[in-house]
Amino acid sequence: MEENMHIDQIELSELLQIRRDKLAALQEGGADPFAITTFGQSQHAAEVLADFDVFAGKEVSVAGRMLSRRIMGKASFAHVQDKTGILQFYARREDVGEEAYAAFKQMDIGDIIGVAGTVFQTRTGETSVHAAKITLLSKSLRPLPEKFHGLKDPELRYRQRFVDLFVNAEVRENFFKRSAILSEIRDFMNGRGFIEVETPVLNTVASGAAARPFVTRHNTLDIDMYLRIATELHLKMCIVGGLERVYEIGRLFRNEGMDATHNPEFTTIEAYQAFTDYNGMMELCEELMAACCRRVCGGTRITYQGQDIDLTPPFARVTMNDAVKGVTGADFMGCATDEEARALAKSLHLELKDKTATRGQVLAAAFDAFAEETLVQPTFVTEYPVEISPLAKRKPGDPDVTERFELFIAGHEYANAFSELNDPIDQRERFAQQARERAKGDAEAMMVDEDFMLALEYGMPPTGGIGIGIDRLVMLLTDSATIRDVLLFPTMKPKGNG
């Protein structure tokens, strides 16, 4: 195996040198491709391919990466790929000139080229460009990896996304869809009177969510700072300031595990609306997701990983306790004491990390263990225990639960929303409880944000707030199995020892 690897390295080294020698010859001859600054690209491949009748016999200029070439003496067929697709062109020595044709034959697969000529159809009916001029715009000094011919090694694709993008059309399409989803979100929110704002990425406290933060150092101030784990508290300060409807699409950072639905940095939209509650956020959430689905999928019914999903509003609603009861028969919120709830969990063989867990914490653990994966169709799970909802209002008449929901689809969480807690006294008590949890060793418990507390004491109107995971939404609408398929450059462990 080592011998074969050594041979492969020698062969690659030789190929790299050949390409560098070709570049050196071009530069010595005064034809340095890297000296070219522009090219008049008149059309993209998809435009020409979509309507031959419009372009037949007309002159066009296309540009992109040469992916294939078949030389037949004095004439050649080749394919050039741009962001929209692949277009064939036909080059003949008598049309482009002997010197230019010889230069074309010296080009390599992977080179960036420009082709000017007239549109025609071959005998087999393939729309093509009859080249009059071929320009080398950039020299590819590295051959395309053999493993990229088709859908191959996922790790190689993620590490070399730049190759993955130009070799795999479905990958490019996913990122065009991601862009369209972001565009639709902004159009939807702006159309409802929200304004887009920007809040700090670096914070002096990590709060607004239960998560382990990344820590960095500010040299000038000589203090530790945290990459934000949520945008929530700053956005609610905007509500205090009277902006009434705000949202932010931004990157969050959580120093936690990595799996099919988690990456250390990820994108969310958080939105806050004064004078509404979590019911208003439910309506906003389901209409927003349906709008995004229509934008990129053409309707609200899709297939995700073999499961038929219907995103037509309204979505189903169930309390967390009823969701667990429906699967296990256990009524945790009906337990009279925390001890009774822990005993009920034990009867279900549910292992609790915290041996002093409260009734609400036990219910949340049971939901994660038994109910979450059963929720296939879009479902709002409501009435979360107050212990795990430090920023949400208590439900009137039932102080043990909050006006909070999470949206689940195909067994995964997509959104989290509250009737926002605006009582500064209650909020400080909740933060104090979080501080106690942190002191007990819970690295994900929130820190007290005194700036937010100060803002809250000035008065925040009744407010509904929501956070939606954009990466997971893109996964859903592109039928992607892993978050790495919808992140251009997912976090990867360095190769070797770094």
N, C-alpha and C positions, 0 to 999 in steps of 0.2 A: 504494500500500500504506500509506504514512504517513497519507494522507488518511482511509482506511478505519479505521486504528488510532485516529486522532483522533476520528472519529465514534463508534467503539465506546466510547472513554473518556468522551465526552460523555453517551452513553446510559447507561453504567454510573453515572456521577456523578448523573444525574437519578434513576435507580432507587434509589440509596443515599439521596438526599435525601428521596424519597417515603417510604421506610421510616422514616427518622428523624422526619419530620413526623408520621407515624402514631403513633410512640412518644410524641412530645411531646404530641399530642392526648390520648392515653390517660393520661399522667401528669397533665396539667392537669385531666382529668376525674376524677381520683382512682382510676384503674384501672391503676396502674403494675404491669406484669407482673413486673418485677424485685423487687417488694416481696413477692411470694408466696414462702413458704419451704418449703412441703410440699404433697404431693398424695397422696391415698389410692389408690394403684395396687393394685387387687385381683388382676388377672390380666395375663399377657403375651399377645401376639397368638397365638403358637403354641399356647398352652393352649386358647384358645377355638376356634381353627381345627381342632385335633386331634380334638375330641369335641363336635360340635354337640348331640348328644342330652343330654349332661350339662348344657350351658349354655343350651339353648333356653328362652327366656322368663325367664331369670334376669338379675338386675341385675349389671353388672360395671363396673369403672372401669379404663380403659386410658390409657396416656400415651406420648407420643413425638413424633416430628417429622412434621408434615403434609407429605406428598409430592405430593399431587394433590388437586384439588377440581373438581367440576362443578356449577355453580350453575344451578338450573332454576326461577327465580322464587321461589316460596315454600318450595321444598325443595332440598336439595343432597345429593350424594354426595361423599365425600372418603375419603382413605386416611391412616391414621396408622401410623408405623413405630416399633417399639421394637427392643430388641436381638435379639428372636427372629424378627421378621418383620413383615409388613404386614397390617393389618386394615382393612376398609372400615367406614365408619359413615354413617348416614343422618340428616340433620338437617332438621327441618321447623319452620317458623316458629311454628306453633300449639302445638308441643310444648315448644320451648325458650324461647318468648316473643319478642315482636317486637323488643325492645331487644337481647336477647342474640343473636338471629339477625342483626340488622344489624351487631353487633359481630363476629360470626363472618365475615360477608361482607367485613369490612375486614381480616381476618387474611391473612397471606401464606404462600405455599408456603415451607417451611423453618421456620416458627414451631413452637415446642414447645408442645403442647397436651395437655390432659387431657379425656377424654370419658367421661361416665357415662351408662349407659342399659341397655336390655335386648337380649339376643341374639336375632336372628331370621335367617331366610334370605330373600333376594330372590327374585323370580320366576325368575331364572336359576340359583338354587341357591347363591348366594354367601353364606357366613356373614358377618353384619354386626352392628353395634351400632346400635340405634335410639336416637339420642341424646336424653337428657332435659336434659343440661347440658354445655356446652362451656366450658372454662376456658383462657385464654391464660396459659401458665406462663413463657414466655420469648420475647422478640421477636427474630427473626432480622433483623439489619440489613443483611444482604448476600444477594442472590439466589444461588441455586445456579448454578454455572458450567454453561453449555450443554455444555461438553466432557465433563461427567460423566454425560450421558445415554447409558449404555452404557459398555463398556470402551474408554477412549480413551487420550490421551497419558500414557504411564507416568511421565514426569518430573513432570507436574502431580499425578498421583496420589500419588507419593512425597512431594512437597513439601507437599501438602495432604491428608495421610492422614486427618485429621479429617473431611474431606468424603468421601474414598474409602470410609471405613468405613460411613457411613450410606447411601451410594448403591449400593455393590456388595456384595450379600449374600455372594458367594463369598469376598470379602476378609475380612469379619467371621468367616466360618466358619473360615478358615485360622487366625485368631488364637484362636478358641475351641479349635481343635485343638492349637495350640501350648500353651495353658494345660493342656489335658488331658495332653499328652505330659510336661510338667514335673511334673504331679501324679502320673502313672504312674511316672516315674523316682524320685520321692521314696518312693512306696509300695513300689516294688521294692527300693530300697536299704535302707530302714528294715526291711523284712521279712527282709532277710539279715543283720541285726545291725549295719549301719553307722549311724554317727551323723553328722548334718550339722553342719559347723563353718564358721566364717568367718575368713578370713585377710586380712592387710592389702592394700589396693589400692595404696597408696603405699609404695614401697620405696627403700632407699638404694643397692641394686644391682639391675641387670636380669639375672636368671638364671632357670634352669629351662626354657629353650627357646632355640632359635636364631631370634632375631627382633630387629628394630630397635625400640627403645622410644620412647615419648613422654617427653619431659623436662619437668619443671616445677620451680618454685622454692619452697622453704619459707622464708618471710621470717623467721620467728622464729628458726629454727635456722641460717639463712643457708647452706643447702646445696641442691644440686640433688637432686631425687628423681625416681623413674621410676614411671609407671603400670605396674602389673604386666603382664608378658607371659605369666605362667603362675602357677598356684597350687601347683606341684609341691613346691618345697623346704619351704615352711611346713607342708604336709600331711605330708611325711615326718618333719618335726620332731615332729608329733603322734604318729606311729608310734613314734619314739624315746621319747616320753613315756609310751607304754603304752596309747594309746587303741585300738590294734589294727585297727579298721575305721573309716575316716573318708571323708567325701566333701564336696565343695563344688560347688554350682552358682553360677557367678559370671561376671561380665563380665571379659574380658581385652582388652588394648589393644596393638595392634602398628602401628607407624608405617610401613606398607608399602603396596603397590599395592592397587587396588580393581578387582574384576571380578565375574563372576557368582557366585563362591563365596567372595569375600573382602570384608569390611568392616573398617575400622580398629578398631571395637569389636565384640566378638562374645561369645557365651555358650557356656560348656563345662561339663561335669561332669568333675571329676577325682576319682578314688577310689583309695584305698590300703588294702591288706589284708595284715596280717602273716601269716607262715607259709604263704604260697602263692607261686606264680611266674607267669610270663606265660601258662602253660597255664590256670591258674585264671582269669586275666583274659579269656582267649578265651571260656571258658564263660560268665562273667558278661556279657560284651559281647553275645554272640549271644542269650542269654536275655533280656537287657534290651531289646534292639532288637526282638525278636519280641514282647515284652509291650507295648511302645509301639505297635507296628503293629496288634496285636489290639485295643488300646484305641480307636484312632481310625479304623481301616480295617476292623475286623470280622474280620480274618484275617491271614495272613502272606504272602499273595500280592497284589502290587500292580502297577500300571503306572506307570512313571516316564518322562516325556517319550517315550512311545511304546514303551518297552522293558519287557517283562515281567520282574519281579524277584521272586524267591522268598526270603523272609527266614526260612524254616523252618530251625531249627538241625538239625544242625551245619553251619557254613559251611565252604567249601573252604579248604585250606591249601596254600601253595606258598612255597618259599624265594625270596628276591629274585633270587639267581643263576639258579635254575631258571626263574623268570618271564621273565627277560631271554633266557636260552638258548632258551626255547620260542618266542620271537618272532623272535630274530635268529640263533640258532645259536651265539652267542658265549659262551664260558665265561670270564668275567673273573676269577673266583676261582681258576680253574685256571692263570692266568698266573703265571709264576715271579717276575716283577719288576714294579715300577710302570711302568717303561719299556715293557714288553711289553703291559701293559694299555692304556697310552696309544696305542700303535701299533695295537692292536686296535680301539680307539675310532675312530681316524682312518680305518681301513678301512671302518668303518660310516658315515663322513661325520658323525661326532658331534663337534661343536665343543666343546672344553673351555675354560671360563673361566680355570681355573688350569692353567698349562702344567706345573706340578710336581705335579699331582694324583696321589694315591696310588691303588692298585688298588681299594680300597674306595670312594673318592670317584668314580672312573670308573664303577664298577658302579652307584652311586646315580644318576649322571647318565644312564647308559644306561637304567636303569629308568624314570626320569622321561620320557625321550624316546621310548622304544619300547614299554614294557610296560604302564604305568599305564592308558592309555586302553583297553586291550583287556580289562580286568577288569570285566565287566558284572555277573555274579552276585556276591553277597557272598563275598569272598575275603580270608583272613588272609595277608598277605605277611610272612614271617618271616626271621630270621637277617640282620639289618642289619649292615653293616660297623661295626667299632668306631669308626672315624674320625668317623662321623656320628651316633654314639650315645653321647654323653659321660656319660649318667646310667644306662646299662643294663649289666647283668652280662655278662661274656663267656660264651660258650657253652662248657661243659666239653668239653675235647678239641679245641676249635677256637678259639683265642684271637683270631683275626682277625675273628670275627663275634660278635654279641651275642644274648641272649635277648630279642629285641624283635620286635614285629609292628605293622603298620598294617593297618587294615581298608579295603578298597576296594570300592565299589559304583558301577556305572554310570560307571566311569572317574574317580571322585573319592575322596579320602581321607575317612574318617569317624571313625576312632579311631586312637590311638597308645598302645602299652603296652609295659612292660618287666617283666622280672625286675629289680627295682631294685638298682643297685649299692650295696652296704653296706660295702665295703672302703674306709675313709677314705684309705689310702695310694694306692690305685689312683685313687680319686676326685680327689685332689689332683693327681695326674699328668695326669688328663684335663682338669681345669680349667686346668692350666698350658699344655696344648696349645691349649685354647681361647683363652687369653691371647695365645699366639703368633700364632694366626690373627687375633685382633683387632688386634694390632700390625701385621700385614701389610695391614690395611685392611678386614677383614671386619667390618662394623658389626653383623652378626647373631650373631657369636660371643658365647658366654656370658661374663659377668663372674664372678670368684671371689666366692662368698658365704661369708665367714668364719664367720658365725653358723651356717650349715648345716654347715660343716666341723666346727665345735666339737661340734654335736649328734651328728654321725656318729661322732665319736671316742668318745662315750659308749656307742655300740653300738646298731645298728638291726637288728632280726631280719630274716630272709629275708622279702621283701615283694614283692608284685605290685602294680603301679600302672597306671592307665589314664586317658586323657583322651578324651572323646567330644565332638565338635562338635555342639551342640544345634541351632544354626541350620541346619546341613546335614541333620541328621536330620529337622527339621521340613520342609525343602524336599522331602526324599525322600517323606515320608508325606503331603504335600499336593500332590504333583506340581507343584512350583513350579520354574520355570526359573532364577530368580535369587534370591540371598540377600535382595535388597531386598524381595521379595514376602513374606518371613517376619519382617522387622524392622519394628516399628511405625513407627519414625522412623530410617530409614537415613541414613548420613552423606551430605550433599549439598554441593556447592560453592555458596557464596553467589551469588545472582543479581547481575549487574552487577559493581561493584567492591567489594561488601560494605559 
